């Protein structure tokens, strides 16, 4: 029973976060001062997620290995040059497989 | 009935520039297609969560139900892990909601693009507000060539294809009891897809500084309680980005 109540609490609370601004904004314009910070939500939030994934493990600082970092660099450079995330994955994964197989 | 009118309600008054069924579906498919690299990234994550559900004490039905209820991988994983470990229910709910506080920021950024849509459309659109829909759809909307109705269709195609694949991959992993082959390194699919997005999002010096600050703070603040580090890193990076932009004297890109 507790399990279902917890899941319901997390689910309903999460949906409230998602929907809050859709209901509050309605037909109104957001004030102009919000433009500048909102333009940074994307890079800031992706950076935070990437930082957590690559440099932490089980609640403490712990960087991934050389193979992972090399594949990350390859993905970044490829997407920067081509503008295509799928191509980034296609270049990064073979590098990751090779370096993982080589125990780097 | 077109996709647009199905989504917006048959009495939607605003004119739409493409009314044929095929163009609506094509637009929804275009959204799904442009989301595909992100979808490829969440499927292995879904498999991993599904495999965890199959081996945890939470129960198969509750575990499967958690996927569509939460629709956010990190918070769902944290919830399931804490339930399995027997943590206090209030602590679990608060921790998961702290992880998901960033959705409030995404909602703030996405909501203006759906201003003027019917309430039930906005309620539906909000269901798939998540990292990937924000990262893929906002830059697409900023190109300025989609009307409100077409933004709804594009967004729903992108968002619900992603959500469907995420939930389906979890169900499949629970049903099959699948274990990921470690040599495939699918654990890196989600971070690599996000790094690709980062390469696209860091279009100038202030945004690059913001992203760098976010990475550093997320790593340095990892020991903060209740998984606060992601949210703190995001907010700190926004401050860094805004400060850098004000110093360089450039104008903000209107959202």
Interface residues (C-beta under 8 A of the other chain):
Chain A: X2 X3 X4 X5 X6 X7 X8 X9 X10 X11 X13 X14 X15 X17 X18 X19 X20 X21 X22 X23 X24 X25 X26 X27 X28 X29 X30 X34 X35 X36 X37 X38 X39 X40 X41 X42 X43 X44 X45 X46 X47 X48 X49 X50 X51 X52 X53 X54 X55 X56 X59 X60 X61 X68 X71 X72 X75 X76 X77 X78 X79 X80 X83 X85 X86 X88 X89 X92 X93 X96 X97 X100 X101
Chain B: X36 X37 X38 X40 X41 X58 X59 X62 X65 X66 X69 X70 X71 X72 X74 X75 X76 X79 X83 X89 X92 X93 X96 X97 X100 X101 X102 X103 X104 X105 X106 X107 X108 X109 X110 X111 X112 X114 X115 X116 X119 X122 X123 X125 X126 X127 X129 X131 X134 X135 X138 X139 X183 X184 X185 X188 X189 X190 X191 X192 X193 X194 X195 X196 X197 X198 X199 X200 X201 X202 X206 X207 X208 X210 X211 X212 X213 X214 X215 X216 X217 X218 X219 X220 X222 X223 X229 X230 X231 X233 X234 X235 X237 X238 X241 X242 X245 X252 X253 X254 X255
